[in-house]
Amino acid sequence: MVPRDSSAGGERRTFARPGVPSTMDLTDRPRRLRADGVRGMVSETSLAASDLIAPVFVDATTDERVPIESMPGHERVPVTEAVDRVEEVLSTGVESVMVFGVPESKDERGSRAWAEDGVVQAATRQITNETDAYVVTDVCLCEYTDHGHCGVLEADARSDPTLTVRNDETLELLGKVAASHAAAGADMVAPSGMIDGMVGAIREALDATDHHEVPIMSYAAKYESAFYGPFRDAADGAPAFGDRRHYQMDPANAREALREVRLDVEQGADVVMVKPALAYLDVVRAVRQEFDHPIAAYNVSGEYAMLHAAADRGWLDLEAAAAESLLAMKRAGADLILTYFAEDLADRL
């Protein structure tokens, strides 16, 4: 029995169930806007294929495509197939790619990273000449150094784990890498090493070589994370010793992320990135509230791999879980998402 109370001038219904207020005004019914037809019109967050950037791995050491076992559906491609690989991405509706390179050789300083005929430079030249893709290039040294760290090492770093990368000496090299990518036709460069001052050094190098219009997407808040494992297999960039905790951020720190982003913005970053994304949505939201710059979120390899693993066991619907994860990143405040799910989700979006 549902009694009526007209004492307030309108119909009210009372409830006697435990835990439910005794009186509830049912003029406010959120479910009205969840019906098919209106549900999409009042959706607060949208996700489109044009929001996504698809990673592409180009390998100078192979003449054929090599599957990446820890990242199902992805592979390294030779330079000769870089255009074909990007065309595959474009055919899904995704418009942007991030090019990562595996060089033919490595050395102490990572000199192949800025070589005119380097793997990223050669691939970028072909892709920009033969496709309409928007090409972003990864600017870092870890794939190119024989020690796997993101810059020039301190003298005793191999034997002393408290020593790692020489910050200021690395900046000059990052500037050379970025300028070489821009000369090859990159539309945007993305420094990922978390080296203090990297955005300013790269902006200076780009401007000095008349690449004033090339924007910088900085990995501004990049954490030392357990979610990077599959990528290190894909790009052959795992450290040969030690780890990267002395230059990547502590996962415990959120306020520090705002400091890092502010420094990069002051140095000229055009887009700022938070990496990883899914476990750091609070950081994405905090950056969104503090800054007006476009924000990128990197849906990293480990996040991709764990959803695939769960789906393989029948524990979840892969496509639905992936779409929900990316929607969460947009809802938190990301404008762009770098994701290995880009092609898989483009048709759905």
N, C-alpha and C positions, 0 to 999 in steps of 0.2 A: 504494500500500500504506500503511495506517495502523496502525503498531505500537501495542501496548498496554503500559502501564507500571502495574503494580499495587503497586509498592513503597510508595506512600503510603497504601495502604489503600483506594483507590478507583480507578475507571477514569480514565485521562488519555490524551490523544491528542497525539501529537507531529507537528509540521509541519516540512517541510524547505524550504518556499518562501522565497526571499530576502525579507527585511524582515518576516517573520512570526516571532514568538517560537517557539523550538523546542518549547516545551511550553506548552499553554494548557488551563486548566480550563474545560471547556464546560458546567459546571453553571450558569454565569451567561450566559444568552442573552436579551438585551434584546428580540430580535425576537419572543419569545413573546407579549409584550404589545402587539404591533402588529397583531394579527389583528382582522378585523372582529368586532364584538360586544364585545370587551374594550377595544379601542383608545379608544373614547369615554369609557369609565368611568375610565380612568387618565389622561385628558388633564389636564395641569396648569393650563391657562389656558382660560378660557371667554370668549366674546364674545356678547353678546345685544343685541337691538334696544333694550332698555331702558338700555343703556350709552351710547347714541348721542344726540347733539344735532344737529338739522338746521338749518342756517342758512336764514333766510328774508329776502329783500330786498324792502322796501316802498318804492315810489317815488312821491313826491307830485307829480312833474312829468309823469306820464303817466296816460292813461285806459285803457290796454290793456297787456297783458303784453308785455315786451320781452326777447327772448332775450339771454343773456350769451354772446357768441360764444366767448370764451376759456374758458368753463366749460360744456361741453356738457351739456344737460339741465337747466340752471338759467336762471332769468329773474327780472327785476324785475317786481313786480306792483303795481298801483295800490292805494291804501288800501281801496277798495271791494271788492277781491278778496283781501284779507289773510286773512279767515276761510276762504274757499274753499281758498286755498293751504295753510293749516295743516291743514285737514281732509284734504287730499291726503296730507300727511305722516303724520297720525294713522292713516290707513287702512292704512298699511304696517306698523304695529306700533311705530313710533317714537313716543315719548311727550313729547319735549321739543323746543322750538325756540329758536333765538337770533334775535332780531329786529334787523335792521340797517335804517337809514333813509337815504333820499336826499331831502333837504328841497326845498321849493319855491323857497327863496332862501338865499343865503349872505352872511355879512358878516365883518368883521375878527375878531370875538369868537365867532362861531358861535352867535348868540343863539337861532336856531330849535331848538337842541339841547335847551333847557329850556322851550320854549313849551308852554303847556297844550294847544294845538291842533296841536302838532308832529306830524311823520309817525310817529314811533315811539309817541308817546303815543296818537294816534288809533288806530293799528293795535293796540296792546296792549289798549286799552280794549275794542275789538271782539272780539279773540281771547279774552281772559279771560272776557268776558260770554257768548260763544257757543260755546266749545269747552272740552274738558277738558285742553287742552295745558298743560304746565308751561312758562311763558314766561320766558326769560332775555333781558335787553336789553343791548345793547352801549352802554357809557358812554364816549364819547370825543367829541372835537370836530373831528376831521379831515374828516369828511363835511360839516360845517356851516360851516367857515371858508372864506373865499374864497381863502386861501393854501394850504389843504390840510394845515397842520400841526396837531398835537394839542393846541394851547393858545394862550394869548395870546403874541404875538410880542414879542421885544425890539425896541426902537425902530428900529434900523438893520439888522434881520435880512434884509430884502429885498435889501440891497446888500452885506452882509457875511456870507458863509457860515459864519463861525465863531460867529455868534449865532443862536439859534433861539427857544426857548420860555421864557417867564418862569414858572418852576416854581410859586412860591407863589401868584402871582395866578391861575394856572390852577386851583389846588386848589378855590378857592371856586366856580368855575364847574362843576367836576365834581360837587361836592356838590349844586348846584342841579339838574343833569341827573339824577343818581341819584334825588333826592327826587321829581322830576316823573315819572319812570318808575314809581316805587313808588306814587305817587298814582293813576296810570293803571291799576294792577293788576299790575305786573310781579311775578313770583314770586321772581326773583333778578336782581341787577344785576351787570354784568361790566365793570369799568373796564379799558381796554386801552391807555392812553396811555403807560405807563411813566413817570409823573410821580412823583417822590419824595414820599411822604406821602399818595398818593391814597387808599389804603384807610382810613387814619385819618380823613381829611377826609370821605369818603363815609359812613363809619360814624357820625360825629358828625352829619352832615346828616340821615341816615335816622332816627337816634334822636331828633333835635330835632323831627322832623315825625311822631313816633309810628309810625314804620315799624320798630319794634324787631325784628320777626320776619323781615324781608327779609334774606336772606343775601347775601354778597358773594363772587363768584368772580373773583379777581384774576388778570389776565394778569401773573403775578409774575415770570416769566422770559421776556420777549419779546425776540427778537433782531432786529437789523436784517438782513433776509434778502432774497435774490433770489427767494424762492419766493412773494412776495406779489403779484406782478404782476397776475394775473387778478382778484384781489379788488379791487384799486384801480380796475379797470375797472367791476366790478360795483357798487361803492359810490360811485363817482365821488369818490374820496378821495385821489388822488395829489397829492403836494406840487407846488405851482406853481413852486417853486424850491428848490434845495438838496436835502437828504435828511434822514433822521431819525436819523443816527448819533449825535447828541449826546444823545439820550434813550432810544433803543433799544439793546440790549446788543450788544457786539462778539461775532461768531460764534466768535472764538478763545477766549472765556472760559467756563469751566465752574465754577470755584470761586465766581466772582462770582454765579452763579445761586443758590447756596445762601444767600449774603448777602441777595440780593434777596428770596428766599422767606421767609427768617427775619424780615426787616423787615415784610413784609406780614402774616405770621402774628401778630407782636407787635402789629400795629395792628388786628387783628380779622378778617382774611380767613377765610372759612369753607371755601373751596375755592381751591386754587392751580393755575395753569395754566402749562404750558410750551408755547411757540409759536416756531417750527414744531415738529412732532412727529418726523417720520421721520428727519430729519437730526440730531436732537438726542435720540436715545433714551438716550445716556449721561447726559444731564442729567435725563431722566425718572427713570432708575434711581437716580441720586444723590439726587434729591429724595425718592424713595420710601424710601430707606434712612435718610434724616435726619429725616423728618417723618411724623407720623401723620395729618395732614390728608388729605382726599380730594384726588386729583390729577387734573386735566383735561389732556388733550393735544389740541392743535389740529392736525388733519390739513388743512393749509392749501391754498389754491387752486392753488398751483403744483404741489404734490404730486398733487393731483387731475388737473390739466391734463396733466401729463407722462405719467401712466398712460393717459389717454384718447388722447393723441397716439401712444404706442407701440402701443396696441391698434388704432387706426385703420390702422396700417401692418402689422398682422398679426403683430407681434413678441411679443405676450403675450396671455394671456386676461385681459380687464379685470376681471371679477368675482373671479376667483381671486387675481389680484395685489392687488386692493383689500382683499379679506378677509385675505390674508396680512399686508399692511401694518398693518391695524388690529389684528390679533392680536399683532403685534410690539409695538405700543404698549401693549396690555394686559399683555403678558409683561414689558415693561420696568417696569411699575408703575402705569400709568394706570388710574384707576377710571372716568373718563368720557372720551368722545372726541367732540369737535366736528368733524364731517366732512360733506363734500358727497356722500359715498357713502352716507349714512344710509338714504335711501329705497331705493336700488338693492340694498343688502345685507340689508335687514330681513327679506325673505322667506327668504333663504338661512339667516339666523341663527335 
